[in-house]
Amino acid sequence: MGMWPNEQLVITQKGLDLQAKLVARAAKIAFTRAVAGAGGVDPSELTQQVSVSQPVQSLPMGNPVYSGDGKAEINVQLNNAGVLIGYSHWQIGIYASDPDEGEILF
């Protein structure tokens, strides 16, 4: 299993806004899709992203598993199905449904 350094695993500002809305409304986060991207950004800019840089492919995503300790795990499968040209993989973005804004990069 591949891992990124923790400082490069972030919740975007829109994701944090969604979390606050959901806490106030006692709702659940609905994750919609996962996307692999070939573009990179400086780690300090990750929280401000609104979409994956240079999206290349959609990724199969499992349902979130909540561990009860304030954490959740979402399994995403990176494979070469439908990829016709090789690319350098720099990002995986998880999107969620925001009740006010529609789909956002979480």
Buried (B, 14 or more C-beta within 10 A) or exposed (E): EEEEEEEEEBBBBBBEBBBEBBEEEEEEBBBBBBBBBBBBBEEEEBEEBEBBBBBBBEBEBEEBEEEEEEEEEBEBEEEEEEEEEEEEBBBBBBBBBBEEEEEBBB
